[in-house]
Amino acid sequence: MKAKKKNLKFEEALSRLSEIVEAVEDGDTASEDAIALYKEGLKLSEDCGEILSRFEEEVLSLQKKADETFSLLPFEPN
């Protein structure tokens, strides 16, 4: 099941990446297939990083100061 969708959601990309890791780690994957999976995994990893960066930018831009102006503050989880 190769991920070909252009705009994968983060959870979909992460799930596919997990499948790839399992397939490569089980040792039963042919060398050519393992290389193809590795390349797909690199692309998915890059996509996940870009999605997370967009999420971070959105969170930062939505945090308001008391005077109703927007500021870029780091997200601090509880």
N, CA, C and O atoms as a Tripos MOL2 file, in Angstrom:
@<TRIPOS>MOLECULE
protein
  312   311    78     0     0
PROTEIN
NO_CHARGES

@<TRIPOS>ATOM
      1 N           0.8380   -1.1800    0.0000 N.3       1 MET1
      2 CA          0.0000    0.0000    0.0000 C.3       1 MET1
      3 C           0.8810    1.2390    0.0000 C.2       1 MET1
      4 O           1.2910    1.7110    1.0610 O.2       1 MET1
      5 N           1.1600    1.7440   -1.1250 N.am      2 LYS2
      6 CA          2.0380    2.8980   -1.2630 C.3       2 LYS2
      7 C           1.2470    4.1880   -1.1590 C.2       2 LYS2
      8 O           0.1770    4.3190   -1.7520 O.2       2 LYS2
      9 N           1.7800    5.1460   -0.3990 N.am      3 ALA3
     10 CA          1.0940    6.4270   -0.2140 C.3       3 ALA3
     11 C           1.3640    7.3180   -1.4180 C.2       3 ALA3
     12 O           2.4870    7.7830   -1.6100 O.2       3 ALA3
     13 N           0.3550    7.5530   -2.2150 N.am      4 LYS4
     14 CA          0.5020    8.3820   -3.4070 C.3       4 LYS4
     15 C          -0.2730    9.6800   -3.3120 C.2       4 LYS4
     16 O          -0.1370   10.5450   -4.1770 O.2       4 LYS4
     17 N          -1.0910    9.8340   -2.2640 N.am      5 LYS5
     18 CA         -1.8870   11.0490   -2.1470 C.3       5 LYS5
     19 C          -0.9950   12.2600   -2.0200 C.2       5 LYS5
     20 O           0.0280   12.2270   -1.3350 O.2       5 LYS5
     21 N          -1.3890   13.3300   -2.6860 N.am      6 LYS6
     22 CA         -0.6180   14.5680   -2.6660 C.3       6 LYS6
     23 C          -0.6950   15.2550   -1.3090 C.2       6 LYS6
     24 O           0.3220   15.7140   -0.7880 O.2       6 LYS6
     25 N          -1.8940   15.3310   -0.7320 N.am      7 ASN7
     26 CA         -2.0910   16.0580    0.5100 C.3       7 ASN7
     27 C          -2.4940   15.1210    1.6420 C.2       7 ASN7
     28 O          -3.6200   15.1880    2.1350 O.2       7 ASN7
     29 N          -1.5950   14.2640    2.0480 N.am      8 LEU8
     30 CA         -1.8720   13.3770    3.1700 C.3       8 LEU8
     31 C          -2.0450   14.1880    4.4370 C.2       8 LEU8
     32 O          -1.3680   15.1950    4.6400 O.2       8 LEU8
     33 N          -2.9470   13.7470    5.2790 N.am      9 LYS9
     34 CA         -3.0540   14.3380    6.5960 C.3       9 LYS9
     35 C          -1.9050   13.8020    7.4360 C.2       9 LYS9
     36 O          -1.3450   12.7440    7.1500 O.2       9 LYS9
     37 N          -1.5660   14.5540    8.4780 N.am     10 PHE10
     38 CA         -0.4380   14.1790    9.3250 C.3      10 PHE10
     39 C          -0.5860   12.7560    9.8460 C.2      10 PHE10
     40 O           0.3590   11.9700    9.7850 O.2      10 PHE10
     41 N          -1.7620   12.4220   10.3540 N.am     11 GLU11
     42 CA         -1.9830   11.0980   10.9340 C.3      11 GLU11
     43 C          -1.8340    9.9940    9.8880 C.2      11 GLU11
     44 O          -1.3200    8.9160   10.1860 O.2      11 GLU11
     45 N          -2.2850   10.2670    8.6650 N.am     12 GLU12
     46 CA         -2.1540    9.2870    7.5880 C.3      12 GLU12
     47 C          -0.6850    9.0740    7.2240 C.2      12 GLU12
     48 O          -0.2370    7.9410    7.0450 O.2      12 GLU12
     49 N           0.0500   10.1690    7.1190 N.am     13 ALA13
     50 CA          1.4690   10.0750    6.7720 C.3      13 ALA13
     51 C           2.2360    9.3420    7.8670 C.2      13 ALA13
     52 O           3.0940    8.5080    7.5790 O.2      13 ALA13
     53 N           1.9260    9.6540    9.1150 N.am     14 LEU14
     54 CA          2.6080    9.0100   10.2390 C.3      14 LEU14
     55 C           2.2850    7.5210   10.3050 C.2      14 LEU14
     56 O           3.1550    6.7020   10.6030 O.2      14 LEU14
     57 N           1.0470    7.1820   10.0290 N.am     15 SER15
     58 CA          0.6360    5.7810   10.0110 C.3      15 SER15
     59 C           1.3710    5.0120    8.9130 C.2      15 SER15
     60 O           1.8580    3.9050    9.1400 O.2      15 SER15
     61 N           1.4450    5.6020    7.7330 N.am     16 ARG16
     62 CA          2.1600    4.9550    6.6220 C.3      16 ARG16
     63 C           3.6350    4.8170    6.9450 C.2      16 ARG16
     64 O           4.2520    3.8010    6.6270 O.2      16 ARG16
     65 N           4.2010    5.8330    7.5740 N.am     17 LEU17
     66 CA          5.6060    5.7810    7.9650 C.3      17 LEU17
     67 C           5.8400    4.6330    8.9470 C.2      17 LEU17
     68 O           6.8510    3.9370    8.8590 O.2      17 LEU17
     69 N           4.9280    4.4380    9.8600 N.am     18 SER18
     70 CA          5.0170    3.3360   10.8220 C.3      18 SER18
     71 C           4.9640    1.9770   10.1050 C.2      18 SER18
     72 O           5.7120    1.0590   10.4430 O.2      18 SER18
     73 N           4.0700    1.8640    9.1130 N.am     19 GLU19
     74 CA          3.9850    0.6330    8.3180 C.3      19 GLU19
     75 C           5.3080    0.3480    7.6200 C.2      19 GLU19
     76 O           5.7620   -0.7960    7.5840 O.2      19 GLU19
     77 N           5.9170    1.3730    7.0750 N.am     20 ILE20
     78 CA          7.1800    1.2220    6.3610 C.3      20 ILE20
     79 C           8.2710    0.7460    7.3100 C.2      20 ILE20
     80 O           9.0330   -0.1630    6.9800 O.2      20 ILE20
     81 N           8.3460    1.3560    8.4830 N.am     21 VAL21
     82 CA          9.3580    0.9700    9.4660 C.3      21 VAL21
     83 C           9.1920   -0.5020    9.8360 C.2      21 VAL21
     84 O          10.1730   -1.2450    9.8860 O.2      21 VAL21
     85 N           7.9630   -0.9210   10.0940 N.am     22 GLU22
     86 CA          7.7050   -2.3240   10.4370 C.3      22 GLU22
     87 C           8.1200   -3.2550    9.3030 C.2      22 GLU22
     88 O           8.7380   -4.2920    9.5450 O.2      22 GLU22
     89 N           7.7840   -2.8900    8.0680 N.am     23 ALA23
     90 CA          8.1080   -3.7320    6.9180 C.3      23 ALA23
     91 C           9.6130   -3.8760    6.7400 C.2      23 ALA23
     92 O          10.1000   -4.9670    6.4430 O.2      23 ALA23
     93 N          10.3460   -2.7950    6.9180 N.am     24 VAL24
     94 CA         11.7950   -2.8370    6.7320 C.3      24 VAL24
     95 C          12.4620   -3.5650    7.9060 C.2      24 VAL24
     96 O          13.4260   -4.3060    7.7130 O.2      24 VAL24
     97 N          11.9520   -3.3540    9.1030 N.am     25 GLU25
     98 CA         12.5510   -3.9770   10.2850 C.3      25 GLU25
     99 C          12.3130   -5.4740   10.3580 C.2      25 GLU25
    100 O          13.1000   -6.1800   10.9870 O.2      25 GLU25
    101 N          11.2440   -5.9900    9.7320 N.am     26 ASP26
    102 CA         10.9570   -7.4210    9.8520 C.3      26 ASP26
    103 C          11.9610   -8.2880    9.1070 C.2      26 ASP26
    104 O          12.0340   -9.4940    9.3410 O.2      26 ASP26
    105 N          12.7320   -7.6840    8.2140 N.am     27 GLY27
    106 CA         13.8060   -8.4000    7.5420 C.3      27 GLY27
    107 C          13.3670   -9.2620    6.3720 C.2      27 GLY27
    108 O          14.2140   -9.8480    5.6990 O.2      27 GLY27
    109 N          12.0880   -9.3560    6.1120 N.am     28 ASP28
    110 CA         11.5900  -10.1930    5.0190 C.3      28 ASP28
    111 C          11.3980   -9.4240    3.7190 C.2      28 ASP28
    112 O          10.9230   -9.9880    2.7340 O.2      28 ASP28
    113 N          11.7590   -8.1500    3.7040 N.am     29 THR29
    114 CA         11.5730   -7.3130    2.5310 C.3      29 THR29
    115 C          12.7850   -7.4330    1.6160 C.2      29 THR29
    116 O          13.9260   -7.3230    2.0660 O.2      29 THR29
    117 N          12.5310   -7.6600    0.3310 N.am     30 ALA30
    118 CA         13.6100   -7.7410   -0.6520 C.3      30 ALA30
    119 C          14.3680   -6.4140   -0.6900 C.2      30 ALA30
    120 O          13.8020   -5.3570   -0.4120 O.2      30 ALA30
    121 N          15.6420   -6.4830   -1.0350 N.am     31 SER31
    122 CA         16.4980   -5.2910   -1.0320 C.3      31 SER31
    123 C          15.9200   -4.1550   -1.8690 C.2      31 SER31
    124 O          15.8930   -3.0090   -1.4190 O.2      31 SER31
    125 N          15.4630   -4.4560   -3.0680 N.am     32 GLU32
    126 CA         14.9150   -3.4180   -3.9400 C.3      32 GLU32
    127 C          13.6810   -2.7780   -3.3170 C.2      32 GLU32
    128 O          13.4980   -1.5620   -3.3740 O.2      32 GLU32
    129 N          12.8370   -3.6190   -2.7200 N.am     33 ASP33
    130 CA         11.6260   -3.1100   -2.0760 C.3      33 ASP33
    131 C          11.9910   -2.2830   -0.8360 C.2      33 ASP33
    132 O          11.3620   -1.2620   -0.5580 O.2      33 ASP33
    133 N          12.9920   -2.7240   -0.1090 N.am     34 ALA34
    134 CA         13.4190   -1.9960    1.0880 C.3      34 ALA34
    135 C          13.9290   -0.6020    0.7200 C.2      34 ALA34
    136 O          13.6530    0.3700    1.4230 O.2      34 ALA34
    137 N          14.6720   -0.5100   -0.3850 N.am     35 ILE35
    138 CA         15.1730    0.7920   -0.8420 C.3      35 ILE35
    139 C          14.0100    1.6930   -1.2350 C.2      35 ILE35
    140 O          13.9920    2.8750   -0.8900 O.2      35 ILE35
    141 N          13.0360    1.1360   -1.9570 N.am     36 ALA36
    142 CA         11.8590    1.9170   -2.3600 C.3      36 ALA36
    143 C          11.0790    2.3830   -1.1230 C.2      36 ALA36
    144 O          10.6250    3.5260   -1.0710 O.2      36 ALA36
    145 N          10.9270    1.5130   -0.1430 N.am     37 LEU37
    146 CA         10.2390    1.8710    1.0890 C.3      37 LEU37
    147 C          11.0150    2.9450    1.8520 C.2      37 LEU37
    148 O          10.4290    3.8700    2.4150 O.2      37 LEU37
    149 N          12.3430    2.8080    1.8610 N.am     38 TYR38
    150 CA         13.1860    3.7970    2.5380 C.3      38 TYR38
    151 C          13.0000    5.1840    1.9090 C.2      38 TYR38
    152 O          12.8650    6.1820    2.6170 O.2      38 TYR38
    153 N          12.9950    5.2320    0.5780 N.am     39 LYS39
    154 CA         12.7880    6.5050   -0.1280 C.3      39 LYS39
    155 C          11.4120    7.0860    0.1940 C.2      39 LYS39
    156 O          11.2780    8.2840    0.4410 O.2      39 LYS39
    157 N          10.3950    6.2280    0.1880 N.am     40 GLU40
    158 CA          9.0460    6.6850    0.5240 C.3      40 GLU40
    159 C           9.0080    7.2060    1.9580 C.2      40 GLU40
    160 O           8.3830    8.2280    2.2430 O.2      40 GLU40
    161 N           9.6810    6.4950    2.8510 N.am     41 GLY41
    162 CA          9.7380    6.9060    4.2480 C.3      41 GLY41
    163 C          10.4160    8.2520    4.4350 C.2      41 GLY41
    164 O           9.9730    9.0680    5.2430 O.2      41 GLY41
    165 N          11.4920    8.4860    3.6860 N.am     42 LEU42
    166 CA         12.1640    9.7850    3.7640 C.3      42 LEU42
    167 C          11.2280   10.9110    3.3350 C.2      42 LEU42
    168 O          11.1870   11.9690    3.9630 O.2      42 LEU42
    169 N          10.4790   10.6760    2.2620 N.am     43 LYS43
    170 CA          9.5420   11.6860    1.7660 C.3      43 LYS43
    171 C           8.4330   11.9270    2.7900 C.2      43 LYS43
    172 O           8.0710   13.0730    3.0560 O.2      43 LYS43
    173 N           7.8990   10.8610    3.3590 N.am     44 LEU44
    174 CA          6.8580   11.0080    4.3760 C.3      44 LEU44
    175 C           7.3760   11.7380    5.6080 C.2      44 LEU44
    176 O           6.6700   12.5580    6.1940 O.2      44 LEU44
    177 N           8.6040   11.4380    5.9950 N.am     45 SER45
    178 CA          9.2140   12.1090    7.1390 C.3      45 SER45
    179 C           9.3380   13.6090    6.8690 C.2      45 SER45
    180 O           9.0580   14.4330    7.7390 O.2      45 SER45
    181 N           9.7550   13.9430    5.6670 N.am     46 GLU46
    182 CA          9.8530   15.3500    5.2620 C.3      46 GLU46
    183 C           8.4710   16.0140    5.2710 C.2      46 GLU46
    184 O           8.3150   17.1360    5.7540 O.2      46 GLU46
    185 N           7.4800   15.3120    4.7360 N.am     47 ASP47
    186 CA          6.1180   15.8320    4.7190 C.3      47 ASP47
    187 C           5.6020   16.0770    6.1360 C.2      47 ASP47
    188 O           4.9890   17.1100    6.4040 O.2      47 ASP47
    189 N           5.8510   15.1260    7.0450 N.am     48 CYS48
    190 CA          5.4170   15.2740    8.4320 C.3      48 CYS48
    191 C           6.0860   16.4930    9.0710 C.2      48 CYS48
    192 O           5.4360   17.2450    9.7980 O.2      48 CYS48
    193 N           7.3650   16.6900    8.8090 N.am     49 GLY49
    194 CA          8.0730   17.8430    9.3420 C.3      49 GLY49
    195 C           7.4800   19.1540    8.8440 C.2      49 GLY49
    196 O           7.3430   20.1120    9.6050 O.2      49 GLY49
    197 N           7.1290   19.1920    7.5600 N.am     50 GLU50
    198 CA          6.5210   20.3930    6.9880 C.3      50 GLU50
    199 C           5.1450   20.6580    7.5840 C.2      50 GLU50
    200 O           4.7950   21.8040    7.8700 O.2      50 GLU50
    201 N           4.3650   19.5950    7.7710 N.am     51 ILE51
    202 CA          3.0370   19.7440    8.3690 C.3      51 ILE51
    203 C           3.1690   20.2700    9.7930 C.2      51 ILE51
    204 O           2.4470   21.1860   10.1870 O.2      51 ILE51
    205 N           4.0850   19.6950   10.5640 N.am     52 LEU52
    206 CA          4.2850   20.1530   11.9420 C.3      52 LEU52
    207 C           4.7410   21.6070   11.9860 C.2      52 LEU52
    208 O           4.3360   22.3570   12.8730 O.2      52 LEU52
    209 N           5.5660   22.0010   11.0500 N.am     53 SER53
    210 CA          6.0070   23.4000   10.9830 C.3      53 SER53
    211 C           4.8270   24.3320   10.7180 C.2      53 SER53
    212 O           4.7230   25.4020   11.3180 O.2      53 SER53
    213 N           3.9350   23.9120    9.8080 N.am     54 ARG54
    214 CA          2.7410   24.7190    9.5330 C.3      54 ARG54
    215 C           1.8460   24.8060   10.7630 C.2      54 ARG54
    216 O           1.3010   25.8660   11.0700 O.2      54 ARG54
    217 N           1.6960   23.6740   11.4710 N.am     55 PHE55
    218 CA          0.8960   23.6730   12.6990 C.3      55 PHE55
    219 C           1.4940   24.6410   13.7130 C.2      55 PHE55
    220 O           0.7750   25.4150   14.3440 O.2      55 PHE55
    221 N           2.8010   24.5900   13.8630 N.am     56 GLU56
    222 CA          3.4690   25.4600   14.8230 C.3      56 GLU56
    223 C           3.2650   26.9270   14.4590 C.2      56 GLU56
    224 O           2.9610   27.7510   15.3220 O.2      56 GLU56
    225 N           3.4320   27.2470   13.1830 N.am     57 GLU57
    226 CA          3.2230   28.6290   12.7290 C.3      57 GLU57
    227 C           1.7950   29.0880   13.0090 C.2      57 GLU57
    228 O           1.5680   30.2230   13.4280 O.2      57 GLU57
    229 N           0.8420   28.2010   12.7740 N.am     58 GLU58
    230 CA         -0.5540   28.5570   13.0020 C.3      58 GLU58
    231 C          -0.8200   28.7920   14.4900 C.2      58 GLU58
    232 O          -1.4870   29.7600   14.8540 O.2      58 GLU58
    233 N          -0.3070   27.9190   15.3430 N.am     59 VAL59
    234 CA         -0.4940   28.0810   16.7770 C.3      59 VAL59
    235 C           0.1490   29.3760   17.2500 C.2      59 VAL59
    236 O          -0.4500   30.1310   18.0160 O.2      59 VAL59
    237 N           1.3520   29.6270   16.7990 N.am     60 LEU60
    238 CA          2.0450   30.8450   17.2080 C.3      60 LEU60
    239 C           1.3100   32.0980   16.7510 C.2      60 LEU60
    240 O           1.2370   33.0830   17.4860 O.2      60 LEU60
    241 N           0.7700   32.0590   15.5490 N.am     61 SER61
    242 CA          0.1000   33.2510   15.0340 C.3      61 SER61
    243 C          -1.2550   33.4880   15.6880 C.2      61 SER61
    244 O          -1.7690   34.6060   15.6400 O.2      61 SER61
    245 N          -1.8410   32.4710   16.2930 N.am     62 LEU62
    246 CA         -3.1580   32.6100   16.9120 C.3      62 LEU62
    247 C          -3.1130   33.0610   18.3680 C.2      62 LEU62
    248 O          -4.1410   33.4190   18.9440 O.2      62 LEU62
    249 N          -1.9420   33.0450   18.9490 N.am     63 GLN63
    250 CA         -1.8310   33.4820   20.3410 C.3      63 GLN63
    251 C          -1.8680   35.0030   20.3890 C.2      63 GLN63
    252 O          -1.0980   35.6740   19.7020 O.2      63 GLN63
    253 N          -2.7640   35.5380   21.2010 N.am     64 LYS64
    254 CA         -2.9440   36.9920   21.2640 C.3      64 LYS64
    255 C          -2.3510   37.5590   22.5420 C.2      64 LYS64
    256 O          -2.2680   36.8910   23.5730 O.2      64 LYS64
    257 N          -1.9430   38.8110   22.4360 N.am     65 LYS65
    258 CA         -1.5670   39.5840   23.6110 C.3      65 LYS65
    259 C          -2.8280   40.1970   24.1980 C.2      65 LYS65
    260 O          -3.8770   40.1820   23.5530 O.2      65 LYS65
    261 N          -2.7480   40.7240   25.3790 N.am     66 ALA66
    262 CA         -3.9000   41.3430   26.0410 C.3      66 ALA66
    263 C          -4.4530   42.5230   25.2480 C.2      66 ALA66
    264 O          -5.6500   42.7990   25.3260 O.2      66 ALA66
    265 N          -3.6280   43.2140   24.4980 N.am     67 ASP67
    266 CA         -4.0930   44.3770   23.7370 C.3      67 ASP67
    267 C          -4.6730   44.0080   22.3710 C.2      67 ASP67
    268 O          -4.8510   44.8740   21.5140 O.2      67 ASP67
    269 N          -4.9630   42.7320   22.1710 N.am     68 GLU68
    270 CA         -5.5880   42.2150   20.9560 C.3      68 GLU68
    271 C          -4.6830   42.1900   19.7280 C.2      68 GLU68
    272 O          -5.1600   41.9220   18.6250 O.2      68 GLU68
    273 N          -3.4100   42.4570   19.8890 N.am     69 THR69
    274 CA         -2.5000   42.2980   18.7570 C.3      69 THR69
    275 C          -1.9340   40.8880   18.8080 C.2      69 THR69
    276 O          -1.8090   40.2920   19.8780 O.2      69 THR69
    277 N          -1.6040   40.3810   17.6750 N.am     70 PHE70
    278 CA         -1.0280   39.0440   17.6190 C.3      70 PHE70
    279 C           0.4530   39.1040   17.9190 C.2      70 PHE70
    280 O           1.1400   40.0610   17.5620 O.2      70 PHE70
    281 N           0.9300   38.0740   18.5760 N.am     71 SER71
    282 CA          2.3590   37.9670   18.8280 C.3      71 SER71
    283 C           2.7940   36.5290   18.5980 C.2      71 SER71
    284 O           1.9880   35.6010   18.6710 O.2      71 SER71
    285 N           4.0410   36.3640   18.3270 N.am     72 LEU72
    286 CA          4.6010   35.0420   18.1360 C.3      72 LEU72
    287 C           5.2040   34.5730   19.4490 C.2      72 LEU72
    288 O           6.3270   34.9310   19.8050 O.2      72 LEU72
    289 N           4.4290   33.7610   20.1600 N.am     73 LEU73
    290 CA          4.8860   33.2190   21.4240 C.3      73 LEU73
    291 C           5.0520   31.7100   21.2640 C.2      73 LEU73
    292 O           4.2750   31.0770   20.5480 O.2      73 LEU73
    293 N           6.0290   31.1400   21.9060 N.am     74 PRO74
    294 CA          6.1890   29.6790   21.8030 C.3      74 PRO74
    295 C           5.0250   28.9630   22.4630 C.2      74 PRO74
    296 O           4.4960   29.4260   23.4730 O.2      74 PRO74
    297 N           4.6310   27.8460   21.9000 N.am     75 PHE75
    298 CA          3.5850   27.0310   22.4490 C.3      75 PHE75
    299 C           4.1220   26.3180   23.6710 C.2      75 PHE75
    300 O           5.1690   25.6740   23.6060 O.2      75 PHE75
    301 N           3.4130   26.4270   24.7920 N.am     76 GLU76
    302 CA          3.8360   25.7750   26.0270 C.3      76 GLU76
    303 C           2.7560   24.8210   26.4900 C.2      76 GLU76
    304 O           1.7750   25.2480   27.1000 O.2      76 GLU76
    305 N           2.9200   23.5180   26.2080 N.am     77 PRO77
    306 CA          1.8930   22.5460   26.6380 C.3      77 PRO77
    307 C           1.8690   22.4440   28.1480 C.2      77 PRO77
    308 O           2.8730   22.6960   28.8150 O.2      77 PRO77
    309 N           0.7130   22.0710   28.6840 N.am     78 ASN78
    310 CA          0.5700   21.9320   30.1420 C.3      78 ASN78
    311 C           1.2710   20.7170   30.6470 C.2      78 ASN78
    312 O           1.2530   20.4480   31.8480 O.2      78 ASN78
@<TRIPOS>BOND
     1     1     2 1
     2     2     3 1
     3     3     4 2
     4     3     5 am
     5     5     6 1
     6     6     7 1
     7     7     8 2
     8     7     9 am
     9     9    10 1
    10    10    11 1
    11    11    12 2
    12    11    13 am
    13    13    14 1
    14    14    15 1
    15    15    16 2
    16    15    17 am
    17    17    18 1
    18    18    19 1
    19    19    20 2
    20    19    21 am
    21    21    22 1
    22    22    23 1
    23    23    24 2
    24    23    25 am
    25    25    26 1
    26    26    27 1
    27    27    28 2
    28    27    29 am
    29    29    30 1
    30    30    31 1
    31    31    32 2
    32    31    33 am
    33    33    34 1
    34    34    35 1
    35    35    36 2
    36    35    37 am
    37    37    38 1
    38    38    39 1
    39    39    40 2
    40    39    41 am
    41    41    42 1
    42    42    43 1
    43    43    44 2
    44    43    45 am
    45    45    46 1
    46    46    47 1
    47    47    48 2
    48    47    49 am
    49    49    50 1
    50    50    51 1
    51    51    52 2
    52    51    53 am
    53    53    54 1
    54    54    55 1
    55    55    56 2
    56    55    57 am
    57    57    58 1
    58    58    59 1
    59    59    60 2
    60    59    61 am
    61    61    62 1
    62    62    63 1
    63    63    64 2
    64    63    65 am
    65    65    66 1
    66    66    67 1
    67    67    68 2
    68    67    69 am
    69    69    70 1
    70    70    71 1
    71    71    72 2
    72    71    73 am
    73    73    74 1
    74    74    75 1
    75    75    76 2
    76    75    77 am
    77    77    78 1
    78    78    79 1
    79    79    80 2
    80    79    81 am
    81    81    82 1
    82    82    83 1
    83    83    84 2
    84    83    85 am
    85    85    86 1
    86    86    87 1
    87    87    88 2
    88    87    89 am
    89    89    90 1
    90    90    91 1
    91    91    92 2
    92    91    93 am
    93    93    94 1
    94    94    95 1
    95    95    96 2
    96    95    97 am
    97    97    98 1
    98    98    99 1
    99    99   100 2
   100    99   101 am
   101   101   102 1
   102   102   103 1
   103   103   104 2
   104   103   105 am
   105   105   106 1
   106   106   107 1
   107   107   108 2
   108   107   109 am
   109   109   110 1
   110   110   111 1
   111   111   112 2
   112   111   113 am
   113   113   114 1
   114   114   115 1
   115   115   116 2
   116   115   117 am
   117   117   118 1
   118   118   119 1
   119   119   120 2
   120   119   121 am
   121   121   122 1
   122   122   123 1
   123   123   124 2
   124   123   125 am
   125   125   126 1
   126   126   127 1
   127   127   128 2
   128   127   129 am
   129   129   130 1
   130   130   131 1
   131   131   132 2
   132   131   133 am
   133   133   134 1
   134   134   135 1
   135   135   136 2
   136   135   137 am
   137   137   138 1
   138   138   139 1
   139   139   140 2
   140   139   141 am
   141   141   142 1
   142   142   143 1
   143   143   144 2
   144   143   145 am
   145   145   146 1
   146   146   147 1
   147   147   148 2
   148   147   149 am
   149   149   150 1
   150   150   151 1
   151   151   152 2
   152   151   153 am
   153   153   154 1
   154   154   155 1
   155   155   156 2
   156   155   157 am
   157   157   158 1
   158   158   159 1
   159   159   160 2
   160   159   161 am
   161   161   162 1
   162   162   163 1
   163   163   164 2
   164   163   165 am
   165   165   166 1
   166   166   167 1
   167   167   168 2
   168   167   169 am
   169   169   170 1
   170   170   171 1
   171   171   172 2
   172   171   173 am
   173   173   174 1
   174   174   175 1
   175   175   176 2
   176   175   177 am
   177   177   178 1
   178   178   179 1
   179   179   180 2
   180   179   181 am
   181   181   182 1
   182   182   183 1
   183   183   184 2
   184   183   185 am
   185   185   186 1
   186   186   187 1
   187   187   188 2
   188   187   189 am
   189   189   190 1
   190   190   191 1
   191   191   192 2
   192   191   193 am
   193   193   194 1
   194   194   195 1
   195   195   196 2
   196   195   197 am
   197   197   198 1
   198   198   199 1
   199   199   200 2
   200   199   201 am
   201   201   202 1
   202   202   203 1
   203   203   204 2
   204   203   205 am
   205   205   206 1
   206   206   207 1
   207   207   208 2
   208   207   209 am
   209   209   210 1
   210   210   211 1
   211   211   212 2
   212   211   213 am
   213   213   214 1
   214   214   215 1
   215   215   216 2
   216   215   217 am
   217   217   218 1
   218   218   219 1
   219   219   220 2
   220   219   221 am
   221   221   222 1
   222   222   223 1
   223   223   224 2
   224   223   225 am
   225   225   226 1
   226   226   227 1
   227   227   228 2
   228   227   229 am
   229   229   230 1
   230   230   231 1
   231   231   232 2
   232   231   233 am
   233   233   234 1
   234   234   235 1
   235   235   236 2
   236   235   237 am
   237   237   238 1
   238   238   239 1
   239   239   240 2
   240   239   241 am
   241   241   242 1
   242   242   243 1
   243   243   244 2
   244   243   245 am
   245   245   246 1
   246   246   247 1
   247   247   248 2
   248   247   249 am
   249   249   250 1
   250   250   251 1
   251   251   252 2
   252   251   253 am
   253   253   254 1
   254   254   255 1
   255   255   256 2
   256   255   257 am
   257   257   258 1
   258   258   259 1
   259   259   260 2
   260   259   261 am
   261   261   262 1
   262   262   263 1
   263   263   264 2
   264   263   265 am
   265   265   266 1
   266   266   267 1
   267   267   268 2
   268   267   269 am
   269   269   270 1
   270   270   271 1
   271   271   272 2
   272   271   273 am
   273   273   274 1
   274   274   275 1
   275   275   276 2
   276   275   277 am
   277   277   278 1
   278   278   279 1
   279   279   280 2
   280   279   281 am
   281   281   282 1
   282   282   283 1
   283   283   284 2
   284   283   285 am
   285   285   286 1
   286   286   287 1
   287   287   288 2
   288   287   289 am
   289   289   290 1
   290   290   291 1
   291   291   292 2
   292   291   293 am
   293   293   294 1
   294   294   295 1
   295   295   296 2
   296   295   297 am
   297   297   298 1
   298   298   299 1
   299   299   300 2
   300   299   301 am
   301   301   302 1
   302   302   303 1
   303   303   304 2
   304   303   305 am
   305   305   306 1
   306   306   307 1
   307   307   308 2
   308   307   309 am
   309   309   310 1
   310   310   311 1
   311   311   312 2
@<TRIPOS>SUBSTRUCTURE
     1 MET1         2 RESIDUE 1 A MET
     2 LYS2         6 RESIDUE 1 A LYS
     3 ALA3        10 RESIDUE 1 A ALA
     4 LYS4        14 RESIDUE 1 A LYS
     5 LYS5        18 RESIDUE 1 A LYS
     6 LYS6        22 RESIDUE 1 A LYS
     7 ASN7        26 RESIDUE 1 A ASN
     8 LEU8        30 RESIDUE 1 A LEU
     9 LYS9        34 RESIDUE 1 A LYS
    10 PHE10       38 RESIDUE 1 A PHE
    11 GLU11       42 RESIDUE 1 A GLU
    12 GLU12       46 RESIDUE 1 A GLU
    13 ALA13       50 RESIDUE 1 A ALA
    14 LEU14       54 RESIDUE 1 A LEU
    15 SER15       58 RESIDUE 1 A SER
    16 ARG16       62 RESIDUE 1 A ARG
    17 LEU17       66 RESIDUE 1 A LEU
    18 SER18       70 RESIDUE 1 A SER
    19 GLU19       74 RESIDUE 1 A GLU
    20 ILE20       78 RESIDUE 1 A ILE
    21 VAL21       82 RESIDUE 1 A VAL
    22 GLU22       86 RESIDUE 1 A GLU
    23 ALA23       90 RESIDUE 1 A ALA
    24 VAL24       94 RESIDUE 1 A VAL
    25 GLU25       98 RESIDUE 1 A GLU
    26 ASP26      102 RESIDUE 1 A ASP
    27 GLY27      106 RESIDUE 1 A GLY
    28 ASP28      110 RESIDUE 1 A ASP
    29 THR29      114 RESIDUE 1 A THR
    30 ALA30      118 RESIDUE 1 A ALA
    31 SER31      122 RESIDUE 1 A SER
    32 GLU32      126 RESIDUE 1 A GLU
    33 ASP33      130 RESIDUE 1 A ASP
    34 ALA34      134 RESIDUE 1 A ALA
    35 ILE35      138 RESIDUE 1 A ILE
    36 ALA36      142 RESIDUE 1 A ALA
    37 LEU37      146 RESIDUE 1 A LEU
    38 TYR38      150 RESIDUE 1 A TYR
    39 LYS39      154 RESIDUE 1 A LYS
    40 GLU40      158 RESIDUE 1 A GLU
    41 GLY41      162 RESIDUE 1 A GLY
    42 LEU42      166 RESIDUE 1 A LEU
    43 LYS43      170 RESIDUE 1 A LYS
    44 LEU44      174 RESIDUE 1 A LEU
    45 SER45      178 RESIDUE 1 A SER
    46 GLU46      182 RESIDUE 1 A GLU
    47 ASP47      186 RESIDUE 1 A ASP
    48 CYS48      190 RESIDUE 1 A CYS
    49 GLY49      194 RESIDUE 1 A GLY
    50 GLU50      198 RESIDUE 1 A GLU
    51 ILE51      202 RESIDUE 1 A ILE
    52 LEU52      206 RESIDUE 1 A LEU
    53 SER53      210 RESIDUE 1 A SER
    54 ARG54      214 RESIDUE 1 A ARG
    55 PHE55      218 RESIDUE 1 A PHE
    56 GLU56      222 RESIDUE 1 A GLU
    57 GLU57      226 RESIDUE 1 A GLU
    58 GLU58      230 RESIDUE 1 A GLU
    59 VAL59      234 RESIDUE 1 A VAL
    60 LEU60      238 RESIDUE 1 A LEU
    61 SER61      242 RESIDUE 1 A SER
    62 LEU62      246 RESIDUE 1 A LEU
    63 GLN63      250 RESIDUE 1 A GLN
    64 LYS64      254 RESIDUE 1 A LYS
    65 LYS65      258 RESIDUE 1 A LYS
    66 ALA66      262 RESIDUE 1 A ALA
    67 ASP67      266 RESIDUE 1 A ASP
    68 GLU68      270 RESIDUE 1 A GLU
    69 THR69      274 RESIDUE 1 A THR
    70 PHE70      278 RESIDUE 1 A PHE
    71 SER71      282 RESIDUE 1 A SER
    72 LEU72      286 RESIDUE 1 A LEU
    73 LEU73      290 RESIDUE 1 A LEU
    74 PRO74      294 RESIDUE 1 A PRO
    75 PHE75      298 RESIDUE 1 A PHE
    76 GLU76      302 RESIDUE 1 A GLU
    77 PRO77      306 RESIDUE 1 A PRO
    78 ASN78      310 RESIDUE 1 A ASN
